[in-house]
Amino acid sequence: MYRSEHGKVCYIELPTLDVERSAKFYQDIFDWKIRRGEGGSVSFDDTVEVSGTFDTKRKAVDDPGFILSIMVRDIRETIARIEEAGCEIVRPLGFHPSELVAHFRDPGGNLLGLYQEPQR
């Protein structure tokens, strides 16, 4: 059954220079499901409910007005995997004194965040 939640983030158009590289990055690092449509479109589903597409017609913004963060189980492991994939950690773990967050640039040049829930 389809649930519609007013105000829920549900779809992202993610700028990229190389669809295949971005798709592999998000699949390998964050376990996103990659879908291929007729006509060559490549879309994704995160591990919960958000979907989107990779868009070569949009440009990444060097310094966006807001940061979209991706929740991870182990932020240190994720940072290492992002660096291994050749992407930049822009603000390392520890820049925010009370949260486990970091900022990175993906293969398309997008600035995004990582977030790990604090262990209790």
N, C-alpha and C positions, 0 to 999 in steps of 0.2 A: 504494500500500500504506500502511495506517495504522500509524504508529509510536507506541507507548506508552512514554513515558519516565517512570519513577517519579520523583516530586518536581518535575517540570517545571511551571512556571506555564502554565496553558492557557486559563483562562476568567475573565473579569472582569465583574462586574455594576457598571456605572458609574452612580452617581446623576446625575440631571439634572433641571432644571426645565422644559426645553424640548428634546424629543427631536430635532426638526428642526435647531435651532441647534447642538446638540452634534454631531449626525451630520455637518453641513456643516463644522464646525470641525475635527474629526478627519480628515475626508476631505481638506479643503483643506490643512491644515498638515502632516499626517503620512502622507498617501496611503493611509489605511485604506479598505478596500472596505466599503461599506455594503450590507447586505442587508435587504430588507423581506419579512416573513413574512405569512402569512394572519392576519387578525385585527388587523393594524396594528402588530405588533411590529417593532422596528428593531434589527438586530444589526450587528456589525462583525467584520472580520478585519484584524489588523495586517498588516504587509508580510512577516511570516515565518510564525508559527504560532499566535499567541494570538488567540482569539475572545472575544466577549462580547456584552453587550446594554446598552442604555440603559434605566435604571429610574427612573421618576418616583415610585415608592413609597419609595425610599430617600433619605435626606438626606446631603448632603455633610458631611464633618467639617472644621471650621475648622482644627484642628491634629491631624492623624493621628499615630498612634504610629510610623508608618513612611512612607517616601516611595517610591512606585513611579515609576521613571524611564523615559523613552522615549529610545532612542538616535536621534541625528540626525547627518546628514552635516556640517551647518554650523550650529553653535549660535547664532552671531550673526544669521544670516539667519532662523533659526527664532524667535528672540526677537523680532525685528522683525515677523515675520508674526503672532505671537501678540498683540503690542501693537496691530497694525493691525486685528485681529479684535475689539478691545475688551476683551481679557483682561489680567489683572494679572500682572506679573512680581514675585513676592514676595521672592525672593532672587536678585539679579542675578548674572550671570557674574562670577566673581572672588571670591565669598565663600569658596570652598573653595580653598586655596592650591595644591594639587597636581593638581587635576582640572578639566576643562572641564564644569562643572555649573551649573545654575540651577534655580530652582523657580518654578512659575507656577500660577495658578488658571484652570481651564477655565470654559466657559460655565455649567456646573452648580455651580460653587463648589468643585470638588475640587482639592486641593493635590497637584500632581504635579511630577516632576523632568524635566529634560532632561540628557542625557549625550552628549558627543562624545568619541570615542576620541582620545587624544593623537596628533598627527602624529609620526612617527618619521623 
